[in-house]
Amino acid sequence: MLELAYPWAFALLPLPILVWWLLPARRESVQAVRVPFFKAFAEASGAAPREGAVVLRRSFLQIFAAVLTWGLIVAALAKPEWIGEPIEKTDAARDVMLAIDISGSMDEKDFAAPDGNRLRRIDAVKQVVGDFIDRREGDRIGLSVFGTRADVQVPFTQDLRTARTLLESIEVGMAGPHTALGDAIGLAIRTFEVSEVEQRLLIVLTDGSDTGSLMTPINAAEIAQRKGVETYTVGVGDPDGRGEDRVDFATLEQIAERASGRFFGAGDLAGLETIYARIDELVPKQIKTVSYRPRQTLVHWPAGAMVVLVIFTYLLLLAVYRRRPSDG
């Protein structure tokens, strides 16, 4: 579809007429004698004609070319554009960070699968979290892992396939044997600081209690709440265990409460799947669609036609002048 960016430019079309009317060329009436074959007569007499001795008249070709040239200049000033078909682009409406505990206890083979087999905790988490990632089309997914330290495994991305692949590559103990839960939340907050998306969701999955983070989990949750990071916590370990193998459900509940989220506890694969389905219901997938039409400028067409017209007219007038009789 053809559109004009500045259609008001066509108001300039009568400008040459206005100039001709308001600022006419200087005219002077003098007595003169019209002599045929003026050029030959001047050469024979040896006199040089003075200014005004020859009155030039504009030909139809000159007038036509001038009018058409001005029309093309105005058309170029109007900036014609070709508007293409609408193109829809899907942008992320929300950033989701998955913080996964990979401390030594995640190697425990105590997760009950539907077929009766026992899975390692980390394998069960990979399976369920991977399915959750596959359903996040329209969101940007980030993945962080934590043990003794917290690291970003996948920065925020809409490439869900790559995120799923890097999830499968994590292994127990990659970040150390302990559980720095507070540091994991703090790292997620720092990661969200570079995000321009307003809706921010953090899901923390752990099977242990915090052991020596630089920032306590409760303080980290309060900061997350101030930063607008909605935090959901998932406990997958044994709340009756001892030491680092004991999941501190009470702390996880406080974290979720302080950060405007929810807490969930799971002891088997079916329970973990239910938790992530519930999170899907609580925070449904959101997609922001932006539609635009590509614009291609066509200014070069009237501008190029104007240049060609001027050159062609000049060459044509030059050829006509040279073919006139030398004594005419």
N, C-alpha and C positions, 0 to 999 in steps of 0.2 A: 504494500500500500504506500502510495506517495503522499508525503506531508511536507509542509513548509514550516521551518522553525521560526522564521520571521515574516509572516505573510504581510505585515504592515509595510514592508519594504516596497510593495507595489504602489503605495501612495506616492512614491517618488517618480512615477512614470510621467506625470505632466510637468515635472520640474523644468525641462528644457524650454517648454512653451512659455512657462511663467518667466523664465530668465529672458527669453526673446522679447516678451511683452513688456516686462518691467525695466529691462536694461537693453534697449535696442542698440544696434550698431550705429556708429556715428555716420551721419549722411550729410552731404554738402552739395548744394546745387550751384553749378557754374556753367557758363556758356561754353559750348564745345561744338566741334564739327566732327561728324562721324565720317571716317574715311575708309572705304573698302581697301583691302590689301594693305592694312596699316603697317604691318611689319616690313613689307618690301618698300613702302613709301619712306619709312623712317631710315632704312638702310641706305636708300638712294640719296636722301638729303643729308646723310651724315649726322643726323640729330639723334640724341639719346632720349627716349620717351621718359617723362617724369612720372612720379607716383600719381596714379589715377588716370593715366592716359589710356590704360586698358582696363575695362570693367569686366571682371570675371563673373560668370554666372554658374550657379550650381546645377549640375545635371540631375536627372531623375535618379540615376544610379547612386550618386553621392547622398541624396536625401534619403533614399530607401535604406542604404547601408548605415547611415547615421542613426535612423530611427530603430533599425533592427539591432544595432550595436548597443544602443542605450537600453533597449528591452532586455537583452541578454545580460547586461551588467546588473540591472535591477533583479532579474531572475536569480543571478548568482548571490546577490545580497540577501535575498529571501531564504537562502540556504535550504534547497530542496533535500529531502532525506527519504530513503527507502526504509519503511518500517517492516521488519520481518514478522514471522509468525510468533505468537507468544511462547516463551520458554519458561518452564517452571523449574525452580531450583529449591531443593530441600535443605534447610539449615537446621542445625541442632537447636532444639528448644530447651535442652537441659544437659548438664554434665553429671555423669554418674561415676563415682570413684569406688572401686572395690578394694578394700584393704584386707588381705588374707594372711592369716597367721601360718608361718611355715617353720615354727620352732620344732624342737626335737620330738615333742609329744604328738605332733601331727602324723608321726609314723606308726602310731598305734593301730592295730588291725582289729578294731572293735565296732565298726559301723555295719549294721545289719542291712543287707540288700534284700529286695523282695524275693529273690530265689533262695534265700537262706544262707548264702555265703557271707563271709566277713570281708569287708573292704578296709583298706587303710583310710584313715580320716582324710588325708590329702587327696586320695583318689576319688572319694565320694564328693568332696568339695569341688574338685575339677569338673566332675560330671555335671553336677547341678548348676554350678556357676557358669559353666560353658553354655548350657542350655539357656540360662538367663541372658547371657551376652547375645546369643543368637536372636533373641526377641527384642533387642534394644534398637532396632532400626529407627533412625530419627534422633537418637541420643548420641552424645559423645561419651565414649567409655574410657576410663582410666583404670589402671591396675597397679596397686602397690603391694609389696610383701614386707613382712616384718618378722623379726626374731629378736636377736640381741640388738639389731639396728633396723631401721626402716628404710626401704629403697623404693623408688618408682620403677616398676617393671614396664608399664606402658603409659606414656603421656596421653592426654585426652585425644581421642581419635574417633572418627566415624568408620574406620576400616575395621569392621567387626571380625572379619576373617583373620586378620593379623593379630588382633587382640586375643582371639580364641587360640591361635597357634602359640602365642607367647604364654598364655595361661597354662597350656599343656607342658611347657618347658620348665616350669618351676618345680623344685624339688625340696624336700625337707632338709633343713640345715643350711640352705644357701645364705641366709642372713644371720646365722648364729643360732645356738641352742635355746636361748632364753626368750622372754616375751616382753617386748617394749611396746605395750599397748598405747601408752600416752604419747610416745614419740610417733607412732603410726598415725594417730589422729592429728598431731601437729604437722606432720609431713603432708597429709591430705589438705589441711587448711592452707598451707603455703602453696600447694599445687593449684588450689582453687583461686588464689589471689591473681593469677595471670589469666583467669577465665573472664570473658566478657558476657557469659550467659548468666542470667539472673537466677534461674532455678538450679540449685546445687544439691546433690544427694550423695551421701557417704554411707556405704554399707560395710561394717566391720565384722569380720568373722574370726573368732578365736576359740581355742580350746584350753586356754590357760589363764592365769592371773598375771597382772603387771609385775615385772621384776626389775625395778631400777631404771625407769624412764627418766629423762631429764625433766619432763613435764608430767605431772600426775594426770591420769585419764580424766578425772573430774574437771580439773582446770582446763584441759584441752577441750572438753565438751562445752564448757561455758564460752570459750573463745569461738568455737564452731557456731554456737547459737548466735553470737554477736555478728559473725561474718555471714550469717544466712545460710549455713551449711546444715541441712536437715540430716540427722544421723540415725541410722538403724543399726542395732547390734544383734549379732547372732552368736549364741554360745553352743558349741558342739562337743564339749568334753564332759567330764564327770564332776558334778558339783560336790560330790562327797570324797573326791580324791585328796591327795596330800601334796603339799609343796607346789611346784610349778605345774603339776598335772591336774590341779584342782581349778575348775572354772569358777570364777567369781561372778556368779549371776547377779548378785546385789550391785556390784560395781557397774556391770553392763546395763542393768536397768536404770541406774542413776545417769549413766552417760546418755542413754536414749532419752530419758526424761529431760535432762538439762539441754539437750540439743534438738528438742521438738520432734523426736522420732519415736520409734517403738523398739521393744526388746523381744527377741524370740529365742527359745531354747529347743534344741533338737538332739535326739540320741540315735537316730537311724536315718537311712537314705530317704525313706518315704517322708519322714518328718522334715528333713531339710528341703526336699522338693516342695512340700506344702508351704514352708516358710517363704520361699522365693515366689511361689504363686501368690501368696498373700501380699507380699511386697509389690508385686505387679498390680494387684487390685488397689492397694493404698496409694501408689504413685504410678498411675497409668502412663503409658507411653505417650509422649507429646511430640508433635511434628510442626515445625514452622515452615510454611511454603511461601516462597517469594517468586512472583511472576513478573517477567519483564520482556520487552520486545527489543531485539537487536536493531540498532540504527546504523545505516550506512549512508554517509554523506554523498550527495550527487553534485556538489558545487562545481566539480571539475568539468562537468558536461556543458553547462552554459558558459563557463569561463573559457573553456577550450574552443567552443563554437564561436565566441566573440573574437578570439585571437585569429582564428582561421578566416573569419569574415573580413576583418580589417586587412589582413595580408592579401587575401584574394581581391578585395576591392582596390587596394593600392596597385597591385600588379595589373589589374584590368584597366584602370584609369591611365597608368603609365603606358600601356600598350596602345590605347586609343590616342593618347597625345602624340606618341611617336609616329603614328600612321597618318596624322593630319598633314596636308600640303604645307610645305615650309613657308609659302607666301600667303597662307590663309589667315 
